[in-house]
Amino acid sequence: MDGRLQEVLRSCWNELGRGVVDRRHGFHVPTLSTIALDGAPCSRAVVLRRVLPESCEIHCHTDLRSGKVAEIRANPRVAWHFYDEGRKLQLRIAAVAEVVSEGLRADDAWSRSAVTSRRCYLAPRAPGDTCEAPSPNLPEGVRDRRPTEAETLPGRANFSLVVTNATSIDWLYLASEGHQRAKFTCDASGVWRGCWTEP
């Protein structure tokens, strides 16, 4: 892989890492697509929680009762879409996902979460359940205030980490003088290879 391609691949992971820590970065709330149980594509916005370039991992969190958990367990192939309007940069990433709800990795992800983020896992009903009127799906006591850390602990039972391992990255830079595009694939040994492609 030539030096320019190596630089582009490094920049992909760098921008993903920035998306984790910078709420204003275009990559902070990407789209994660799964294959629904009926075989149709299913996409939703998620918050980017962690990126580990050395192991090609991209993480988000979800309620263990959510539809995406069943979808990933039935078919772990997923797709990420990231777009940063300011940088005119799009990444489309194919990955294989795993839902982790128990053990050290899930515990660590829970401990890294702010109490305001943990509050949604206190939901008494599963995401997507039918309700009679618009509902925040939160217990009465924490609807209008920040819960204490102790109050969030029951939510741990509904919390899960989604670990996705990237297998390919499609990089597209949009420029008025001419777009640029490259494709990167990762083999079974974790080695990335890249090539330029037509935009």
C-alpha positions in Angstrom: 0.0 0.0 0.0 1.5 3.3 -1.0 2.3 6.1 1.4 -0.7 8.2 0.5 -3.1 5.3 1.1 -1.5 4.6 4.4 -2.0 8.2 5.4 -5.7 8.1 4.4 -6.2 4.9 6.4 -4.5 6.5 9.5 -6.7 9.6 9.0 -9.9 7.4 9.0 -9.1 5.9 12.4 -8.0 9.3 13.7 -11.2 10.9 12.7 -13.2 8.0 14.2 -11.3 8.5 17.4 -12.1 12.3 17.4 -15.8 11.4 16.8 -15.8 9.6 20.2 -14.5 12.5 22.2 -15.9 15.5 20.3 -19.7 15.8 20.5 -19.6 18.4 17.6 -17.7 16.1 15.3 -19.7 14.7 12.4 -18.8 11.2 13.3 -20.1 11.4 16.9 -23.6 10.1 15.9 -23.2 7.8 13.0 -25.7 5.4 11.4 -25.5 1.7 12.2 -27.3 -0.7 9.8 -28.3 -4.3 10.6 -30.3 -6.9 8.8 -33.7 -7.2 10.3 -35.2 -10.5 11.2 -37.4 -10.3 8.1 -34.3 -9.8 5.9 -34.8 -6.1 5.3 -32.1 -3.5 6.0 -32.6 -1.6 9.3 -30.7 1.6 10.1 -30.6 3.9 13.1 -28.4 6.7 14.6 -26.3 5.6 17.6 -23.7 7.4 19.7 -20.1 6.4 18.9 -18.6 5.2 22.2 -15.1 3.8 21.6 -12.7 3.2 18.7 -9.7 0.8 19.0 -7.7 1.0 15.8 -5.2 -1.8 16.8 -8.1 -4.3 16.9 -10.2 -2.7 14.2 -13.1 -2.2 16.8 -15.8 0.4 16.8 -18.2 0.4 19.8 -21.7 1.7 20.6 -24.1 0.9 23.4 -27.6 -0.4 23.3 -30.5 -1.6 25.5 -30.3 -5.4 25.7 -34.1 -5.5 24.9 -33.7 -3.5 21.6 -34.4 -5.0 18.2 -30.9 -4.5 17.1 -29.7 -7.1 19.6 -31.8 -9.8 18.2 -30.8 -8.8 14.7 -27.1 -8.9 15.4 -27.4 -12.2 17.1 -29.2 -13.6 14.1 -26.9 -12.1 11.5 -23.7 -10.3 12.8 -22.9 -8.5 9.6 -23.5 -4.7 10.0 -22.6 -1.5 8.2 -21.6 1.9 9.6 -22.2 5.2 7.8 -20.2 8.3 9.0 -20.5 11.7 7.4 -18.8 14.9 8.5 -20.3 17.8 6.5 -17.5 20.3 7.6 -14.7 17.9 6.4 -16.7 16.7 3.4 -15.8 13.2 4.4 -17.8 10.0 4.2 -16.8 6.6 5.6 -18.8 3.5 4.9 -17.5 0.6 7.0 -18.5 -3.1 6.9 -18.1 -4.9 10.1 -19.0 -8.0 12.1 -20.8 -7.3 15.4 -21.1 -8.9 18.8 -23.4 -8.0 21.6 -21.6 -8.1 25.0 -23.8 -7.8 28.0 -21.8 -9.6 30.7 -18.1 -9.7 31.8 -15.3 -7.2 32.1 -15.8 -5.5 28.7 -19.5 -4.7 29.4 -18.7 -3.7 33.0 -15.9 -1.4 31.8 -18.2 0.2 29.2 -20.9 0.7 31.8 -18.4 2.3 34.2 -17.3 4.7 31.4 -20.8 5.9 30.8 -22.1 9.1 32.3 -25.1 8.8 34.6 -27.1 10.9 32.1 -26.4 8.2 29.5 -27.3 5.4 31.9 -30.7 6.9 32.6 -32.2 5.5 29.4 -31.4 1.9 30.6 -33.9 2.4 33.5 -36.7 2.3 30.9 -39.5 0.1 32.3 -40.5 -1.1 28.8 -38.4 -2.3 25.9 -37.5 0.1 23.1 -40.0 -0.2 20.3 -42.9 -1.4 22.5 -46.3 0.0 21.6 -47.6 2.8 23.9 -50.9 4.7 24.0 -49.3 8.2 23.8 -45.8 9.8 23.4 -43.7 8.5 26.3 -40.2 9.1 27.6 -40.2 5.5 28.9 -38.4 6.6 32.1 -39.4 5.9 35.7 -41.3 8.8 37.3 -38.6 9.7 39.7 -35.9 10.5 37.1 -37.9 12.0 34.2 -37.0 15.6 35.0 -33.7 15.3 36.8 -30.2 13.8 36.6 -30.2 10.5 38.5 -27.6 9.6 41.1 -25.1 6.9 40.2 -26.8 4.6 42.7 -30.2 5.2 41.0 -28.8 4.1 37.7 -27.5 0.7 38.9 -30.7 -1.2 38.1 -30.2 -0.1 34.5 -27.1 -2.3 34.2 -29.3 -5.3 33.6 -30.6 -3.7 30.4 -27.2 -2.4 29.2 -25.1 -4.0 26.5 -22.0 -3.1 24.6 -22.0 -3.6 20.8 -18.5 -4.5 19.6 -18.0 -4.3 15.8 -14.9 -5.4 14.0 -14.3 -3.5 10.8 -13.6 -5.6 7.7 -13.6 -2.9 5.1 -13.6 0.9 4.8 -14.8 2.9 1.9 -13.3 6.5 2.1 -14.8 9.3 0.1 -13.6 12.9 0.2 -15.9 15.4 -1.5 -14.2 18.3 -3.2 -15.4 20.8 -5.8 -12.2 20.3 -7.8 -12.8 16.6 -7.9 -13.8 13.9 -5.4 -11.3 11.3 -4.1 -12.1 7.7 -3.1 -10.3 4.7 -1.7 -11.2 1.2 -0.5 -9.5 -0.6 2.3 -10.0 -4.3 3.3 -8.7 -6.2 6.3 -7.6 -9.8 6.0 -8.0 -12.5 8.6 -4.6 -11.7 10.1 -5.5 -8.0 10.7 -3.5 -6.6 7.8 -5.1 -3.8 5.9 -4.8 -3.4 2.1 -5.9 -0.4 0.1 -6.5 0.8 -3.4 -7.8 4.0 -5.1 -11.2 3.7 -6.6 -13.3 6.0 -8.9 -15.6 8.3 -6.9 
